[in-house]
Amino acid sequence: MSARIPRLKSAKYSYPAKYFKKARYYLKNLSSLPARYREFKEVNSKAFVWLSNLVNSERLILADVEGLPPQLPVLEEWVRSIRNKFPEKALVVMLDKLHFYDVPGCDPGDSRIRKIIAFLNRLTAEQHCTILAPAGLPHAASGKRGQIVGGHAPG
C-alpha cells in the first residue's frame, strides 16, 4: 500500500514518485535536486494536505487487497461491499499484477486473459466503477508487447 501513496502524489504534482517515497532524504538535500524540483518542500506539504483531505472526506478510501486471495470472485465481493457502503460515490479500483489473479475453472493462456477482461468489464458495469489494471500478458516473456484492443486480447 505504501508504494501507491507516493505514486498518487507524483501523479497529482508532476514530481517523481521517488521524491515522495524518500521525502526525508530529498527534503534534507534540496540543493541536489534539479532546478525545476527544488520547490519540493512546499509541494510535499501541499501533497500531504491534499491526500489527508481526500481521505478525511472519504473521497479516497485506501484499502489494500493484499490480504485477499488472488481470485476475481473474492475481489468482486470486496468491491461490492465498498459499493454498498458508498453507493453514491465514484469508485475507482486500482489493481496491480493482474496476471496473478485467478478465474476459477479457467485454463492458463490467452483465453484466461480474455475471461479476466470479460469479468472486469462485467464488474465495472454492475458496480458502476472504474477499474485500472495494468496487465502482464503472456506474450511479454517472448519479447512481444501485449495489447488490449477494444477490451480483448488479440490472438
FENLIN-V340708 format. One record per helix or strand. SS is the DSSP state (@ for helix, = for strand). FROM is the first residue (numbers start at 1). LEN is the number of residues. If there is no record, write none. Layout:
# FENLIN-V340708
ss->(SS;SS)
from->(FROM;FROM)
len->(LEN;LEN)
This chain:
# FENLIN-V340708
ss->(@;@;@;@;@;@;@;=;@;=;@;=;@;=;@;=;=)
from->(2;17;23;30;35;40;65;71;72;92;98;102;110;130;138;148;152)
len->(12;5;6;3;3;17;3;1;14;4;3;1;18;4;5;2;2)
